[in-house]
Amino acid sequence: MEEEGGGDIQQRRAEELEALRAYYGDDLIVSDDPASSFLSSSSGAVIVGAQRPPPPPNDCSWYLRLRRRRRRRLRHDEGGRKDDDFNNDVGGAASIIGLEPTLEIRLSSSYPLGDVPPEPILHNVMMDPNSMRDLLRRLGEMYECGCDIGIAWGDACIETLEGGNMTCAFFDVARGGGGGGGRRSAEMAGGTRNDASNDGGDGGGGGDSTGPTRTTRRLGDVVDGRTRTFVPPNGTRYGQPIRHFPSDIVSPNSAHRVNITRTRPFKPPRSGPAELMIAHVCRVDCIEQVQWALAELLFNDGKVQTAAHNMFAYRFRRKDDGTLVCDNDDDGERGSGNKLASLLDVSRAENVLVVVSRWFGGVRLGSSRFKWIASVARDGLELGGFIKG
């Protein structure tokens, strides 16, 4: 009888998963299915299942990435090709997998045929504690024995997000600019030099006050108590997003500090007079270290602040369960994040964050810029000891 009941449970779960995939698409991840344990987005982000035997079928979690629903629009890249873009921001945040608000549905052994409901767990969110308790209570009350709950729970959380009561707890990335102009790389913007050849020093002067209500502390740095916000000095010229970081994680006294290694500046052949690229690499084993390193570069390195693009990728294994976590970001240089992620994947580099800063020199490099970005990143990985030369 137990085997028969287990078969019924698995059949019901398979049917619900099919419905969830049809409804949420790539915003669904299932923890006990290594072949499908990934979540892709416009940033090329991935969360890969741990390299270990899968848990028993009745012991798993489903994850739903929570994003606002917006109308699909078409945009054109440099070559004139059309590309679908969901303008799905997370309370003003772009899609960064592993950092976005996510609903974990931790299944009970008898779900959906038993009386014990799944456990709803919210990851990477900032909410008022009372609102969080009310939401979790409402989710629990929605469950009835024999009924599928995934879509109902997901929609309830998305409604909370759309109501403004939930925001991203990590890189809350807000795309700058008012109109519908979209993001432009330095290559697409052209015509303006972003000169990093000076010795600009480390970032805009002034002390590092810790007052919770201080507004601006140094170039591009805005503080509201819980978060520090980096506003690119270039504005929307190169399509760089506004980034928000948790203040406690990126503070000077943070327990997540890491050592950052930098390459020598590289000037691509036949580039403009101010064109430079530099790679920054560091060892990381948690998302908080990634956040700290990025904030350290953006807030405290005057040259990095003024770069046209600071594209990055990271790849590390969680200490607790061995899960491989990967993500990347173009920072307006469309396609560069995927190039960096591919480099980490092919070279099998792990527990590393690589950031490539590019200062646009006024001469468009075309597709060759991706070759130089990857080359500079590889030099950084070799310098940091993450791969062999």
C-alpha positions in Angstrom: 0.0 0.0 0.0 2.9 2.4 0.8 4.4 1.8 -2.6 1.1 2.3 -4.3 0.6 5.6 -2.4 4.1 6.7 -3.3 3.3 6.1 -6.9 0.2 8.2 -6.7 2.2 11.0 -5.0 4.9 11.0 -7.7 2.2 11.0 -10.5 0.5 14.0 -9.0 3.8 15.8 -8.5 4.8 15.1 -12.1 1.5 16.5 -13.3 1.8 19.6 -11.1 5.4 20.2 -12.3 4.2 20.1 -15.9 1.6 22.7 -15.1 4.2 24.8 -13.2 6.7 24.7 -16.1 3.9 25.7 -18.5 2.9 28.6 -16.3 6.2 29.9 -15.0 8.7 28.6 -17.7 12.3 29.2 -16.7 11.4 30.7 -13.4 10.9 27.2 -12.0 13.8 25.0 -10.6 13.5 21.6 -9.0 16.2 20.6 -6.6 16.2 16.9 -7.0 16.5 16.9 -10.8 20.2 17.6 -11.8 19.4 17.5 -15.5 16.9 20.3 -15.1 18.4 22.1 -12.0 19.1 25.3 -13.7 17.4 28.6 -14.1 18.2 30.8 -17.1 17.5 34.5 -17.7 18.7 37.3 -19.9 21.8 37.5 -17.9 22.6 33.8 -18.6 22.5 33.1 -14.9 22.6 29.5 -13.6 22.2 27.6 -10.4 23.4 24.1 -10.9 22.5 21.2 -8.7 25.1 19.8 -6.3 27.4 17.1 -7.6 26.1 14.4 -5.3 23.4 11.6 -5.4 20.0 13.1 -5.7 17.8 13.1 -2.6 14.9 10.6 -2.3 12.0 11.5 -4.6 9.8 12.5 -1.7 12.4 14.8 -0.2 12.9 17.8 -2.4 12.1 21.4 -3.0 10.7 23.4 -5.9 11.9 27.0 -6.4 10.0 29.8 -8.1 11.7 33.0 -9.1 9.4 35.9 -8.2 9.2 38.6 -10.8 6.7 41.3 -11.8 4.8 40.5 -14.9 5.3 43.0 -17.7 4.4 43.0 -21.4 7.0 41.4 -23.7 8.7 43.9 -26.0 11.1 43.5 -28.9 14.4 45.2 -29.2 17.2 45.2 -31.7 20.9 44.4 -31.0 23.9 45.9 -32.8 23.4 43.6 -35.8 19.8 44.4 -36.2 18.6 41.1 -34.9 15.4 41.1 -32.8 15.6 39.9 -29.3 12.8 39.3 -26.8 13.1 41.2 -23.6 10.9 40.8 -20.6 11.0 44.1 -18.7 10.6 42.2 -15.5 12.2 44.2 -12.7 12.1 43.0 -9.1 10.8 46.0 -7.3 13.2 47.9 -9.6 15.6 45.0 -9.9 17.0 43.3 -12.9 17.1 39.5 -13.2 20.1 38.1 -11.3 19.6 34.4 -10.5 20.5 33.4 -7.0 19.9 36.9 -5.8 16.3 37.5 -6.7 13.3 37.0 -4.5 12.6 33.3 -4.7 9.8 31.1 -3.2 11.0 27.7 -2.0 8.2 25.1 -1.8 9.7 22.5 0.5 7.6 19.4 0.0 6.3 17.3 2.8 6.8 13.5 2.2 3.1 13.0 1.6 2.4 16.1 -0.6 -0.1 16.6 -2.2 -2.1 13.7 -0.8 -1.3 14.2 2.9 -2.6 16.5 5.6 0.9 18.1 6.1 1.3 21.0 3.8 4.6 21.9 2.1 6.7 24.6 3.9 6.9 28.0 2.1 10.3 29.6 2.5 11.2 33.0 1.0 14.8 33.7 -0.1 16.5 37.0 -0.9 13.6 39.2 0.1 13.3 42.3 2.4 9.9 42.6 4.1 8.4 44.0 7.2 8.5 41.1 9.7 4.8 41.3 10.4 4.0 41.3 6.7 6.3 38.3 6.2 4.5 36.4 9.0 1.1 37.3 7.5 2.1 36.1 4.0 3.5 32.8 5.3 0.4 32.3 7.4 -1.9 33.0 4.4 0.1 30.5 2.3 -0.3 27.8 4.9 -4.0 28.4 5.1 -4.4 28.0 1.4 -3.4 24.4 1.4 -6.0 21.6 1.3 -5.3 17.9 1.2 -5.3 16.6 -2.3 -5.0 20.1 -4.0 -2.0 21.4 -5.9 -0.6 24.5 -4.3 2.4 25.7 -6.4 0.7 28.1 -8.7 -1.5 29.5 -6.0 1.5 30.2 -3.7 3.5 31.7 -6.5 0.8 34.0 -7.6 0.2 35.1 -4.0 3.9 36.0 -3.6 4.0 37.8 -6.9 0.9 39.8 -5.9 2.8 40.8 -2.7 5.8 41.8 -4.8 3.7 43.9 -7.2 2.0 45.5 -4.2 5.3 46.9 -3.1 5.6 45.0 0.1 8.5 42.8 -1.0 11.9 43.9 -2.4 15.1 42.2 -3.3 17.5 41.7 -0.4 20.7 41.5 -2.5 21.7 43.2 -5.8 18.5 45.2 -6.2 19.5 46.4 -9.7 17.4 49.3 -11.0 17.9 50.2 -14.6 18.6 53.9 -14.9 16.9 56.3 -17.2 13.4 57.5 -17.6 12.2 57.0 -21.2 12.0 53.7 -23.1 15.5 54.0 -24.5 16.8 50.7 -23.2 20.4 49.9 -22.2 23.3 50.8 -24.5 26.9 49.6 -24.3 29.8 51.9 -24.9 30.0 50.4 -28.4 26.5 51.4 -29.2 26.7 54.8 -27.5 30.0 55.7 -29.1 31.4 59.1 -29.6 32.4 59.8 -26.0 35.6 59.0 -24.2 35.4 57.5 -20.8 39.0 58.3 -19.8 40.6 56.1 -17.1 44.2 57.1 -17.9 44.4 59.6 -15.1 45.5 58.8 -11.6 42.1 59.5 -10.1 42.8 58.0 -6.8 40.4 56.0 -4.6 37.1 57.5 -5.0 35.8 60.9 -4.4 37.1 61.9 -1.1 35.2 62.2 2.2 35.1 59.9 5.2 33.0 56.7 5.4 30.3 57.8 7.8 28.1 55.1 9.2 25.1 57.3 10.0 22.0 55.4 8.9 20.3 58.5 7.4 23.2 60.0 5.5 22.3 60.4 1.8 25.5 60.9 -0.3 28.9 59.9 1.1 31.1 59.6 -2.0 30.7 59.4 -5.8 27.7 57.4 -6.7 27.1 56.3 -3.1 23.6 56.8 -1.6 22.7 55.3 1.8 19.2 54.8 3.3 20.1 52.8 6.4 19.6 49.3 5.1 21.1 49.6 1.7 23.9 51.4 -0.1 23.1 52.5 -3.6 25.6 52.9 -6.4 24.6 55.4 -9.1 26.9 55.2 -12.2 28.6 58.6 -12.8 28.1 58.0 -16.5 24.3 58.0 -16.0 22.5 56.0 -18.6 25.0 56.7 -21.4 26.4 53.2 -21.4 23.4 51.3 -20.0 24.8 50.6 -16.6 22.3 49.8 -13.9 21.9 51.4 -10.5 22.9 48.8 -7.9 21.7 48.4 -4.3 23.7 46.5 -1.7 22.8 45.5 1.9 24.7 48.0 4.2 25.6 45.4 6.8 27.2 43.1 4.3 29.3 45.7 2.4 30.4 47.8 5.4 34.1 48.3 6.0 33.9 46.1 9.1 32.0 43.3 7.2 32.9 39.7 8.0 32.8 39.0 4.3 35.8 40.9 3.2 38.1 39.3 0.6 41.4 40.1 -1.1 41.1 41.4 -4.6 43.8 40.8 -7.2 44.1 43.1 -10.2 45.8 42.7 -13.6 47.8 45.4 -15.2 45.8 47.7 -17.6 45.5 46.3 -21.1 45.0 48.4 -24.2 43.5 46.5 -27.1 45.1 46.9 -30.5 43.7 49.6 -32.8 41.6 51.0 -29.9 41.0 54.6 -28.9 43.5 56.6 -26.9 41.7 56.1 -23.6 40.6 52.4 -24.1 41.7 50.2 -21.2 40.6 46.9 -19.7 41.5 45.6 -16.2 40.4 42.3 -14.5 39.7 42.0 -10.8 39.5 38.5 -9.3 39.0 37.2 -5.8 38.2 34.0 -4.0 34.5 33.7 -2.9 32.4 30.9 -1.4 29.2 32.7 -0.7 27.0 35.4 -2.2 27.8 37.8 0.6 31.5 37.8 -0.4 30.5 38.5 -4.0 28.4 41.4 -2.9 31.2 42.8 -0.7 33.8 42.6 -3.5 31.6 44.3 -6.0 30.7 47.0 -3.6 34.4 47.5 -2.7 35.2 48.1 -6.3 32.3 50.3 -7.1 32.4 52.5 -4.0 36.1 52.6 -3.2 38.0 52.5 -6.4 37.7 55.8 -8.2 38.7 54.5 -11.6 36.4 51.5 -11.5 33.5 53.9 -10.7 34.0 55.7 -13.9 34.4 52.7 -16.2 32.0 52.4 -19.1 31.3 48.8 -18.0 32.1 46.5 -15.0 30.9 43.2 -16.3 31.3 40.2 -14.0 30.7 36.5 -13.5 31.1 34.2 -10.5 31.1 30.5 -9.8 31.3 28.9 -6.4 30.2 25.9 -4.4 28.1 26.3 -1.3 29.8 25.0 1.8 26.7 23.5 3.3 25.5 21.3 0.5 28.0 21.5 -2.4 25.6 23.2 -4.7 27.3 25.0 -7.6 26.1 28.6 -7.9 26.8 30.6 -11.0 25.8 34.0 -12.3 26.9 36.8 -14.5 26.1 40.4 -15.4 26.8 42.5 -18.6 26.7 45.9 -16.8 25.4 47.3 -20.1 28.0 45.5 -22.4 25.5 43.1 -23.8 26.8 39.6 -24.1 30.0 40.1 -22.1 28.6 38.4 -19.0 27.9 35.2 -20.8 31.4 35.3 -22.2 32.9 35.5 -18.7 30.6 32.8 -17.5 31.6 30.5 -20.4 35.3 31.1 -19.5 34.7 30.0 -15.9 32.8 27.0 -17.1 35.3 25.8 -19.7 38.3 26.4 -17.4 36.5 24.7 -14.5 37.4 27.6 -12.2 35.4 27.6 -9.0 35.0 29.7 -5.9 35.9 32.8 -7.9 34.5 36.2 -8.9 36.0 37.9 -12.0 35.2 41.5 -12.8 36.4 43.1 -16.0 36.4 46.9 -16.1 36.4 48.6 -19.5 37.0 52.3 -20.2 35.7 53.1 -23.7 38.3 55.0 -25.8 36.0 56.4 -28.4 36.8 53.8 -31.2 34.4 50.9 -31.6 36.0 47.5 -31.4 33.1 45.6 -32.7 32.8 41.9 -31.8 36.6 41.7 -31.1 35.9 43.4 -27.8 34.6 40.2 -26.4 37.8 38.4 -27.3 39.8 41.0 -25.4 37.4 40.9 -22.4 37.8 37.2 -22.2 41.6 37.4 -22.6 41.9 40.0 -19.8 39.7 37.8 -17.6 41.8 34.8 -18.3 44.9 36.7 -17.3 43.2 37.6 -14.0 42.3 34.0 -13.3 45.9 32.9 -14.0 47.3 35.7 -11.8 44.9 34.7 -9.0 45.9 31.1 -9.2 42.4 29.9 -10.3 43.6 28.3 -13.5 47.0 27.4 -14.9 48.6 29.4 -17.6 
